[in-house]
Amino acid sequence: MAITAKDVEELHTYAEGVMGRADHHVGEVKGVALAILGGIIWRGEPDSIRIRSFAGTPANMLWAKIGGNTYVFAYNHETEKIEIRDRTQTGAVLHSFNNSTPVADIESAFRAL
């Protein structure tokens, strides 16, 4: 079940969870997760951010509308990257990022959404 993130407190809780779980993934996405969260805050439409929950706590998946389109932000365990997917959790992968991704590329990807 998804919850709607309407305020900074919910995003804060989500970010704490993502950063804590990133330690389990060899730190390949810990830094880039912060840049992606910034992009979601920057470009996400108000009241469009939904956070997936698992066992009552936020999970590693978030939906947001940007430019009228829905995107899913999720960690891929196989590639060890955070992906932006088109509309659904099984949608086409539009972008993927890890700590080796230049910040300028992340900004450019968000600007193009």
N, CA, C and O atoms as a MOPAC input file, in Angstrom:
PM7 MOZYME 1SCF
protein

 N      0.84500 1    -1.17500 1     0.00000 1
 C      0.00000 1     0.00000 1     0.00000 1
 C      0.89200 1     1.24000 1     0.00000 1
 O      1.90300 1     1.27300 1     0.70100 1
 N      0.54000 1     2.22100 1    -0.75100 1
 C      1.30400 1     3.46500 1    -0.83900 1
 C      0.69800 1     4.52000 1     0.07700 1
 O     -0.50700 1     4.52500 1     0.32900 1
 N      1.55600 1     5.41500 1     0.57200 1
 C      1.09600 1     6.56500 1     1.34200 1
 C      1.45800 1     7.81500 1     0.56300 1
 O      2.41000 1     7.79800 1    -0.21600 1
 N      0.72800 1     8.88400 1     0.75400 1
 C      1.00900 1    10.13100 1     0.05400 1
 C      1.90500 1    11.00500 1     0.92300 1
 O      1.58900 1    11.25900 1     2.08500 1
 N      3.01200 1    11.46100 1     0.36600 1
 C      3.92600 1    12.33900 1     1.10000 1
 C      3.50200 1    13.77300 1     0.87000 1
 O      3.75200 1    14.33200 1    -0.19700 1
 N      2.86300 1    14.37500 1     1.86000 1
 C      2.36000 1    15.72900 1     1.71900 1
 C      3.21600 1    16.73700 1     2.45200 1
 O      2.99900 1    17.94300 1     2.33500 1
 N      4.17900 1    16.26000 1     3.19900 1
 C      4.99000 1    17.20800 1     3.94000 1
 C      6.41600 1    16.70600 1     4.09700 1
 O      6.72900 1    15.56000 1     3.77400 1
 N      7.25200 1    17.56700 1     4.59000 1
 C      8.67400 1    17.27200 1     4.71000 1
 C      8.92800 1    16.14200 1     5.70000 1
 O      9.88100 1    15.38200 1     5.53100 1
 N      8.10200 1    16.01900 1     6.71700 1
 C      8.30100 1    14.97500 1     7.71500 1
 C      8.25500 1    13.58300 1     7.08800 1
 O      9.08200 1    12.73000 1     7.40900 1
 N      7.29800 1    13.35200 1     6.20000 1
 C      7.20400 1    12.05800 1     5.53400 1
 C      8.39800 1    11.82800 1     4.62200 1
 O      8.93800 1    10.72200 1     4.58100 1
 N      8.81800 1    12.85000 1     3.89300 1
 C     10.00700 1    12.71500 1     3.04200 1
 C     11.25200 1    12.48800 1     3.89200 1
 O     12.14400 1    11.73600 1     3.50000 1
 N     11.31400 1    13.12900 1     5.04200 1
 C     12.44200 1    12.93700 1     5.94600 1
 C     12.51300 1    11.47600 1     6.39900 1
 O     13.58500 1    10.87200 1     6.38100 1
 N     11.39500 1    10.92000 1     6.79600 1
 C     11.35000 1     9.52100 1     7.22700 1
 C     11.76500 1     8.60400 1     6.08800 1
 O     12.51800 1     7.65200 1     6.29500 1
 N     11.27600 1     8.89000 1     4.88300 1
 C     11.65000 1     8.10000 1     3.71000 1
 C     13.15400 1     8.18900 1     3.45900 1
 O     13.80800 1     7.16900 1     3.24000 1
 N     13.70700 1     9.40800 1     3.49100 1
 C     15.13500 1     9.60800 1     3.23900 1
 C     15.98600 1     8.89100 1     4.28500 1
 O     17.00900 1     8.29500 1     3.94800 1
 N     15.57100 1     8.94600 1     5.55000 1
 C     16.31000 1     8.22500 1     6.59400 1
 C     16.35100 1     6.72900 1     6.30400 1
 O     17.38900 1     6.09000 1     6.47500 1
 N     15.24100 1     6.17900 1     5.87200 1
 C     15.17800 1     4.75400 1     5.54900 1
 C     16.05500 1     4.40500 1     4.36700 1
 O     16.78400 1     3.41400 1     4.40400 1
 N     15.99200 1     5.21800 1     3.30500 1
 C     16.81400 1     4.97100 1     2.11400 1
 C     18.29000 1     5.01500 1     2.46900 1
 O     19.06000 1     4.14500 1     2.06200 1
 N     18.68000 1     6.02400 1     3.22600 1
 C     20.09800 1     6.16400 1     3.58300 1
 C     20.55000 1     5.02300 1     4.49700 1
 O     21.68000 1     4.54800 1     4.37700 1
 N     19.69500 1     4.58800 1     5.39100 1
 C     20.04200 1     3.47000 1     6.26000 1
 C     20.16400 1     2.16800 1     5.49900 1
 O     21.08500 1     1.38900 1     5.74400 1
 N     19.24700 1     1.92200 1     4.57900 1
 C     19.29600 1     0.69400 1     3.78100 1
 C     20.42300 1     0.73100 1     2.76300 1
 O     20.89500 1    -0.32400 1     2.33900 1
 N     20.86500 1     1.90500 1     2.36100 1
 C     21.95200 1     2.01800 1     1.37700 1
 C     23.23100 1     1.39600 1     1.90800 1
 O     24.05500 1     0.92800 1     1.12200 1
 N     23.41700 1     1.37900 1     3.21200 1
 C     24.60200 1     0.74400 1     3.79000 1
 C     24.66900 1    -0.73600 1     3.43700 1
 O     25.75900 1    -1.29600 1     3.32200 1
 N     23.52500 1    -1.36900 1     3.26700 1
 C     23.48900 1    -2.78700 1     2.93100 1
 C     23.84000 1    -3.03100 1     1.47000 1
 O     24.07000 1    -4.17500 1     1.07800 1
 N     23.88500 1    -1.99700 1     0.67000 1
 C     24.12700 1    -2.13600 1    -0.76600 1
 C     25.51200 1    -1.61600 1    -1.13100 1
 O     25.68300 1    -0.99300 1    -2.17800 1
 N     26.47400 1    -1.85900 1    -0.29800 1
 C     27.88000 1    -1.52500 1    -0.50400 1
 C     28.07800 1    -0.03700 1    -0.78000 1
 O     29.11000 1     0.35300 1    -1.32600 1
 N     27.13000 1     0.78100 1    -0.42000 1
 C     27.28700 1     2.22000 1    -0.56800 1
 C     27.31500 1     2.71300 1    -1.99900 1
 O     27.69700 1     3.85800 1    -2.23800 1
 N     26.92100 1     1.88700 1    -2.96200 1
 C     26.96200 1     2.27900 1    -4.37000 1
 C     25.94100 1     3.34600 1    -4.73100 1
 O     26.04100 1     3.96100 1    -5.79300 1
 N     24.96700 1     3.57400 1    -3.86900 1
 C     23.92200 1     4.55000 1    -4.18000 1
 C     23.70200 1     5.56100 1    -3.06300 1
 O     22.82400 1     6.41800 1    -3.17100 1
 N     24.47300 1     5.47300 1    -2.01200 1
 C     24.22000 1     6.33600 1    -0.86000 1
 C     24.31700 1     7.81700 1    -1.22100 1
 O     23.43700 1     8.59500 1    -0.85300 1
 N     25.34700 1     8.21100 1    -1.91700 1
 C     25.50300 1     9.61100 1    -2.30000 1
 C     24.49900 1    10.04700 1    -3.35300 1
 O     23.91100 1    11.12400 1    -3.25200 1
 N     24.30700 1     9.21800 1    -4.35400 1
 C     23.40600 1     9.58200 1    -5.44200 1
 C     21.95800 1     9.64600 1    -4.95800 1
 O     21.15300 1    10.38700 1    -5.52200 1
 N     21.61800 1     8.88000 1    -3.92300 1
 C     20.26100 1     8.92800 1    -3.38000 1
 C     19.90600 1    10.33300 1    -2.92600 1
 O     18.77000 1    10.77500 1    -3.09900 1
 N     20.86700 1    11.03500 1    -2.34700 1
 C     20.60400 1    12.41000 1    -1.90800 1
 C     20.32400 1    13.33000 1    -3.09700 1
 O     19.42700 1    14.17000 1    -3.03500 1
 N     21.08600 1    13.17300 1    -4.16900 1
 C     20.86200 1    13.99500 1    -5.35900 1
 C     19.49900 1    13.68900 1    -5.98500 1
 O     18.80300 1    14.60100 1    -6.43200 1
 N     19.12200 1    12.42200 1    -6.01700 1
 C     17.82600 1    12.03900 1    -6.58200 1
 C     16.68400 1    12.57300 1    -5.72700 1
 O     15.69200 1    13.07100 1    -6.25900 1
 N     16.81500 1    12.47400 1    -4.41200 1
 C     15.78700 1    13.04900 1    -3.53600 1
 C     15.65800 1    14.55100 1    -3.77300 1
 O     14.54800 1    15.08500 1    -3.77500 1
 N     16.76400 1    15.22400 1    -3.96900 1
 C     16.72000 1    16.65300 1    -4.29200 1
 C     15.99700 1    16.90900 1    -5.59800 1
 O     15.22900 1    17.86500 1    -5.70800 1
 N     16.23800 1    16.06000 1    -6.59500 1
 C     15.54600 1    16.19300 1    -7.87400 1
 C     14.04900 1    15.98000 1    -7.74900 1
 O     13.25900 1    16.66600 1    -8.39700 1
 N     13.65700 1    15.01700 1    -6.90500 1
 C     12.23300 1    14.76100 1    -6.68600 1
 C     11.58100 1    15.96200 1    -6.00200 1
 O     10.47800 1    16.36500 1    -6.37100 1
 N     12.25300 1    16.52800 1    -5.01700 1
 C     11.71000 1    17.71100 1    -4.34000 1
 C     11.61800 1    18.88000 1    -5.31300 1
 O     10.63700 1    19.62300 1    -5.30700 1
 N     12.63400 1    19.03900 1    -6.14200 1
 C     12.68600 1    20.14900 1    -7.10700 1
 C     11.60000 1    20.02900 1    -8.16800 1
 O     10.88200 1    20.99500 1    -8.42800 1
 N     11.47100 1    18.85400 1    -8.78600 1
 C     10.61200 1    18.72000 1    -9.95200 1
 C      9.26300 1    18.05600 1    -9.67900 1
 O      8.34400 1    18.17500 1   -10.48900 1
 N      9.13600 1    17.36200 1    -8.55700 1
 C      7.88700 1    16.65400 1    -8.25600 1
 C      6.72900 1    17.62300 1    -8.05300 1
 O      6.87500 1    18.64900 1    -7.38800 1
 N      5.58900 1    17.29200 1    -8.62500 1
 C      4.40200 1    18.13100 1    -8.48000 1
 C      3.85400 1    18.00000 1    -7.06100 1
 O      3.84600 1    16.90600 1    -6.49800 1
 N      3.39600 1    19.11400 1    -6.47800 1
 C      2.84600 1    19.07300 1    -5.12300 1
 C      1.76200 1    18.00600 1    -4.97600 1
 O      0.92900 1    17.82500 1    -5.86500 1
 N      1.78400 1    17.31900 1    -3.86800 1
 C      0.81300 1    16.27000 1    -3.52800 1
 C      0.81600 1    15.08500 1    -4.48300 1
 O     -0.14600 1    14.31700 1    -4.49700 1
 N      1.86500 1    14.91200 1    -5.28200 1
 C      1.90400 1    13.77600 1    -6.20600 1
 C      2.85100 1    12.67800 1    -5.73800 1
 O      2.87000 1    11.59500 1    -6.32300 1
 N      3.62600 1    12.93200 1    -4.70800 1
 C      4.62600 1    11.96400 1    -4.26600 1
 C      3.95500 1    10.90300 1    -3.40000 1
 O      3.28900 1    11.21300 1    -2.41200 1
 N      4.14800 1     9.64200 1    -3.79500 1
 C      3.61900 1     8.51000 1    -3.03100 1
 C      4.79000 1     7.59800 1    -2.68000 1
 O      5.63700 1     7.30700 1    -3.52500 1
 N      4.82800 1     7.16000 1    -1.45400 1
 C      5.91500 1     6.31700 1    -0.97700 1
 C      5.35900 1     4.93500 1    -0.68100 1
 O      4.37000 1     4.79000 1     0.03700 1
 N      6.00700 1     3.92200 1    -1.24200 1
 C      5.58500 1     2.55500 1    -0.97100 1
 C      5.97400 1     2.20100 1     0.45500 1
 O      7.04400 1     2.57400 1     0.93600 1
 N      5.08500 1     1.47100 1     1.12300 1
 C      5.41200 1     1.02900 1     2.47900 1
 C      5.47400 1    -0.48800 1     2.51500 1
 O      4.81700 1    -1.17400 1     1.73100 1
 N      6.27100 1    -0.99500 1     3.43300 1
 C      6.41000 1    -2.43100 1     3.64900 1
 C      6.45100 1    -2.65300 1     5.15400 1
 O      7.30400 1    -2.09100 1     5.84200 1
 N      5.54900 1    -3.45600 1     5.66200 1
 C      5.46500 1    -3.73400 1     7.09700 1
 C      5.35500 1    -2.44700 1     7.91000 1
 O      5.91600 1    -2.34000 1     9.00000 1
 N      4.62400 1    -1.46900 1     7.36500 1
 C      4.37500 1    -0.23100 1     8.09200 1
 C      5.46400 1     0.81900 1     8.01800 1
 O      5.33500 1     1.87900 1     8.63100 1
 N      6.53400 1     0.55300 1     7.28400 1
 C      7.60700 1     1.54200 1     7.14300 1
 C      7.85500 1     1.81800 1     5.66400 1
 O      7.55500 1     0.97400 1     4.82000 1
 N      8.40500 1     3.00000 1     5.33800 1
 C      8.67000 1     3.32100 1     3.93200 1
 C      9.65600 1     2.33000 1     3.29400 1
 O     10.63200 1     1.93000 1     3.92800 1
 N      9.40400 1     1.94600 1     2.07200 1
 C     10.26100 1     1.02000 1     1.32800 1
 C     11.09000 1     1.80500 1     0.31300 1
 O     11.03600 1     3.03400 1     0.28300 1
 N     11.84800 1     1.10200 1    -0.51100 1
 C     12.74900 1     1.73500 1    -1.48400 1
 C     12.05600 1     2.05300 1    -2.80400 1
 O     12.65900 1     1.88900 1    -3.86400 1
 N     10.81900 1     2.49600 1    -2.76300 1
 C     10.11600 1     2.83000 1    -3.99900 1
 C      9.24800 1     4.06200 1    -3.77300 1
 O      8.56800 1     4.18800 1    -2.75400 1
 N      9.28600 1     4.96200 1    -4.74200 1
 C      8.55700 1     6.22200 1    -4.63900 1
 C      8.02100 1     6.57800 1    -6.00900 1
 O      8.70200 1     6.39700 1    -7.01900 1
 N      6.79700 1     7.08400 1    -6.04300 1
 C      6.18100 1     7.58400 1    -7.27800 1
 C      6.07900 1     9.09300 1    -7.17800 1
 O      5.82600 1     9.63300 1    -6.10100 1
 N      6.27500 1     9.77500 1    -8.29400 1
 C      6.07900 1    11.22500 1    -8.33700 1
 C      5.66500 1    11.62300 1    -9.74400 1
 O      6.08800 1    11.01600 1   -10.72900 1
 N      4.82600 1    12.65800 1    -9.82100 1
 C      4.48100 1    13.24400 1   -11.11800 1
 C      5.43200 1    14.39500 1   -11.37200 1
 O      5.67500 1    15.23500 1   -10.50700 1
 N      5.96100 1    14.40900 1   -12.57600 1
 C      6.83700 1    15.48000 1   -13.03400 1
 C      6.38400 1    15.82900 1   -14.44100 1
 O      6.34300 1    14.96200 1   -15.31300 1
 N      6.04500 1    17.08500 1   -14.66800 1
 C      5.58100 1    17.48800 1   -15.99300 1
 C      4.33600 1    16.75100 1   -16.43400 1
 O      4.13400 1    16.53200 1   -17.62800 1
 N      3.48400 1    16.36000 1   -15.47000 1
 C      2.24100 1    15.67500 1   -15.80000 1
 C      2.37900 1    14.17600 1   -15.98900 1
 O      1.37100 1    13.49200 1   -16.16500 1
 N      3.58400 1    13.64500 1   -15.95900 1
 C      3.82700 1    12.21200 1   -16.13100 1
 C      4.23800 1    11.58900 1   -14.80500 1
 O      4.87900 1    12.23300 1   -13.97500 1
 N      3.86000 1    10.32800 1   -14.61500 1
 C      4.22400 1     9.61500 1   -13.39800 1
 C      5.50400 1     8.83100 1   -13.61600 1
 O      5.67800 1     8.15900 1   -14.63300 1
 N      6.39800 1     8.93000 1   -12.63900 1
 C      7.66500 1     8.20200 1   -12.66700 1
 C      7.82400 1     7.43600 1   -11.36500 1
 O      7.36800 1     7.87700 1   -10.31000 1
 N      8.47000 1     6.29300 1   -11.45200 1
 C      8.77300 1     5.47500 1   -10.28800 1
 C     10.27500 1     5.52700 1   -10.05700 1
 O     11.06500 1     5.37300 1   -10.98900 1
 N     10.65700 1     5.74400 1    -8.81700 1
 C     12.05700 1     5.77000 1    -8.40900 1
 C     12.27000 1     4.55800 1    -7.51600 1
 O     11.64200 1     4.44800 1    -6.46300 1
 N     13.15200 1     3.64400 1    -7.92500 1
 C     13.31200 1     2.39900 1    -7.18200 1
 C     14.74500 1     1.89200 1    -7.27600 1
 O     15.44000 1     2.12700 1    -8.26400 1
 N     15.16900 1     1.19900 1    -6.23800 1
 C     16.49000 1     0.57900 1    -6.22300 1
 C     16.39700 1    -0.78000 1    -6.90600 1
 O     15.50700 1    -1.57500 1    -6.60200 1
 N     17.32700 1    -1.04800 1    -7.83800 1
 C     17.40000 1    -2.32400 1    -8.52700 1
 C     18.54300 1    -3.12300 1    -7.90400 1
 O     19.70700 1    -2.74500 1    -8.02800 1
 N     18.21300 1    -4.22100 1    -7.23900 1
 C     19.21400 1    -5.02600 1    -6.54300 1
 C     20.19700 1    -5.69500 1    -7.50000 1
 O     21.35500 1    -5.91000 1    -7.14000 1
 N     19.75400 1    -6.02700 1    -8.71700 1
 C     20.62500 1    -6.70300 1    -9.67900 1
 C     21.69600 1    -5.76800 1   -10.23400 1
 O     22.86100 1    -6.15200 1   -10.34100 1
 N     21.30700 1    -4.54200 1   -10.58700 1
 C     22.26600 1    -3.59300 1   -11.16600 1
 C     22.93700 1    -2.71900 1   -10.11500 1
 O     23.92400 1    -2.03900 1   -10.39800 1
 N     22.38400 1    -2.74200 1    -8.87900 1
 C     22.85500 1    -1.89400 1    -7.78200 1
 C     22.78100 1    -0.40600 1    -8.14400 1
 O     23.67400 1     0.37800 1    -7.82100 1
 N     21.69200 1    -0.04900 1    -8.82100 1
 C     21.45900 1     1.33900 1    -9.22300 1
 C     20.04600 1     1.75500 1    -8.84400 1
 O     19.15800 1     0.91800 1    -8.68900 1
 N     19.85300 1     3.05600 1    -8.69800 1
 C     18.51400 1     3.61900 1    -8.53200 1
 C     18.00400 1     3.95700 1    -9.91900 1
 O     18.68900 1     4.61700 1   -10.70100 1
 N     16.80500 1     3.50200 1   -10.21700 1
 C     16.23800 1     3.69400 1   -11.54800 1
 C     15.05500 1     4.65400 1   -11.51400 1
 O     14.33300 1     4.75600 1   -10.52200 1
 N     14.88500 1     5.35100 1   -12.62800 1
 C     13.65200 1     6.09600 1   -12.88200 1
 C     12.92000 1     5.29400 1   -13.93900 1
 O     13.43400 1     5.07000 1   -15.03500 1
 N     11.70700 1     4.86000 1   -13.59800 1
 C     10.91200 1     4.04500 1   -14.51300 1
 C      9.67200 1     4.81300 1   -14.97000 1
 O      9.17100 1     5.68900 1   -14.26500 1
 N      9.20200 1     4.47700 1   -16.13000 1
 C      8.02700 1     5.11100 1   -16.72400 1
 C      6.74800 1     4.54500 1   -16.11500 1
 O      6.42900 1     3.37600 1   -16.33200 1
 N      6.02900 1     5.33800 1   -15.37500 1
 C      4.68300 1     5.11300 1   -14.85100 1
 C      4.52200 1     4.04600 1   -13.77900 1
 O      3.85000 1     4.29900 1   -12.77900 1
 N      5.10900 1     2.86000 1   -13.94300 1
 C      4.88400 1     1.76900 1   -12.99400 1
 C      6.20500 1     1.15000 1   -12.56800 1
 O      7.25300 1     1.42700 1   -13.15100 1
 N      6.13900 1     0.31000 1   -11.54500 1
 C      7.36000 1    -0.32800 1   -11.06700 1
 C      7.94400 1    -1.30100 1   -12.08300 1
 O      9.10900 1    -1.68300 1   -11.97100 1
 N      7.15700 1    -1.70400 1   -13.06600 1
 C      7.66500 1    -2.57200 1   -14.12800 1
 C      7.80300 1    -1.82000 1   -15.45200 1
 O      8.05800 1    -2.43400 1   -16.48800 1
 N      7.63800 1    -0.50000 1   -15.42500 1
 C      7.74000 1     0.31400 1   -16.63000 1
 C      9.16500 1     0.35500 1   -17.17500 1
 O     10.11000 1    -0.10600 1   -16.53500 1
 N      9.28700 1     0.90800 1   -18.35300 1
 C     10.60300 1     1.02200 1   -18.99600 1
 C     11.55100 1     1.83900 1   -18.12400 1
 O     11.16000 1     2.84800 1   -17.53800 1
 N     12.79700 1     1.39200 1   -18.04800 1
 C     13.81500 1     2.13500 1   -17.30800 1
 C     14.25500 1     3.31300 1   -18.17700 1
 O     14.77700 1     3.12300 1   -19.27500 1
 N     14.04000 1     4.51900 1   -17.68000 1
 C     14.39200 1     5.72900 1   -18.41700 1
 C     15.79400 1     6.21700 1   -18.06600 1
 O     16.51800 1     6.72700 1   -18.92100 1
 N     16.16700 1     6.05600 1   -16.80000 1
 C     17.48500 1     6.46700 1   -16.31700 1
 C     17.88700 1     5.55100 1   -15.17700 1
 O     17.03000 1     5.03300 1   -14.46100 1
 N     19.18400 1     5.34800 1   -15.00400 1
 C     19.67600 1     4.61700 1   -13.84200 1
 C     20.94200 1     5.30300 1   -13.34600 1
 O     21.74800 1     5.80600 1   -14.12900 1
 N     21.09600 1     5.31000 1   -12.01400 1
 C     22.17400 1     6.07300 1   -11.39300 1
 C     22.83300 1     5.28300 1   -10.26800 1
 O     22.18200 1     4.50000 1    -9.57600 1
 N     24.12700 1     5.50000 1   -10.09900 1
 C     24.82200 1     5.07400 1    -8.89200 1
 C     25.81900 1     6.16600 1    -8.54500 1
 O     25.80900 1     7.22800 1    -9.16600 1
 N     26.66600 1     5.92800 1    -7.57700 1
 C     27.57000 1     6.98000 1    -7.11200 1
 C     28.56900 1     7.44600 1    -8.17000 1
 O     29.15900 1     8.51700 1    -8.02500 1
 N     28.76600 1     6.66800 1    -9.22100 1
 C     29.69200 1     7.10500 1   -10.27400 1
 C     29.01900 1     8.02900 1   -11.29300 1
 O     29.69300 1     8.56100 1   -12.17400 1
 N     27.71100 1     8.22500 1   -11.18800 1
 C     26.98800 1     9.11500 1   -12.09800 1
 C     27.30300 1    10.56800 1   -11.75000 1
 O     27.11000 1    10.97800 1   -10.60500 1
 N     27.78200 1    11.35100 1   -12.70900 1
 C     28.03300 1    12.76900 1   -12.42500 1
 C     26.74700 1    13.50300 1   -12.04000 1
 O     25.68700 1    13.25400 1   -12.61500 1
 N     26.84700 1    14.39100 1   -11.08000 1
 C     25.69000 1    15.15800 1   -10.61500 1
 C     25.05600 1    15.92100 1   -11.77500 1
 O     23.83400 1    16.05600 1   -11.82900 1
 N     25.86400 1    16.41700 1   -12.69500 1
 C     25.32000 1    17.14200 1   -13.85000 1
 C     24.40900 1    16.24100 1   -14.68300 1
 O     23.42600 1    16.72000 1   -15.24800 1
 N     24.71600 1    14.95100 1   -14.76900 1
 C     23.86700 1    14.02200 1   -15.51100 1
 C     22.52800 1    13.81400 1   -14.79700 1
 O     21.49100 1    13.67000 1   -15.44400 1
 N     22.55600 1    13.80000 1   -13.47800 1
 C     21.32300 1    13.65300 1   -12.70600 1
 C     20.44900 1    14.87900 1   -12.90000 1
 O     19.24800 1    14.75900 1   -13.13800 1
 N     21.04400 1    16.04900 1   -12.79900 1
 C     20.29300 1    17.29000 1   -13.00700 1
 C     19.70300 1    17.32800 1   -14.40800 1
 O     18.55000 1    17.72000 1   -14.58400 1
 N     20.47500 1    16.92700 1   -15.39600 1
 C     20.01100 1    16.92300 1   -16.78300 1
 C     18.84300 1    15.94800 1   -16.97000 1
 O     17.88300 1    16.26000 1   -17.67500 1
 N     18.92200 1    14.78600 1   -16.34900 1
 C     17.84100 1    13.79800 1   -16.46300 1
 C     16.55200 1    14.35100 1   -15.86300 1
 O     15.48200 1    14.20700 1   -16.45400 1
 N     16.64600 1    14.97500 1   -14.70800 1
 C     15.45500 1    15.55700 1   -14.07200 1
 C     14.90200 1    16.72000 1   -14.88500 1
 O     13.68700 1    16.87600 1   -15.00100 1
 N     15.76800 1    17.51800 1   -15.43600 1
 C     15.30600 1    18.65300 1   -16.24200 1
 C     14.54800 1    18.15600 1   -17.47200 1
 O     13.60500 1    18.80900 1   -17.92100 1
 N     14.94800 1    17.01300 1   -18.01600 1
 C     14.32500 1    16.47500 1   -19.23100 1
 C     13.00700 1    15.75800 1   -18.96600 1
 O     12.25000 1    15.51000 1   -19.90500 1
 N     12.71100 1    15.42000 1   -17.71100 1
 C     11.45700 1    14.70300 1   -17.40900 1
 C     10.25200 1    15.61500 1   -17.60600 1
 O      9.11500 1    15.19000 1   -17.40100 1

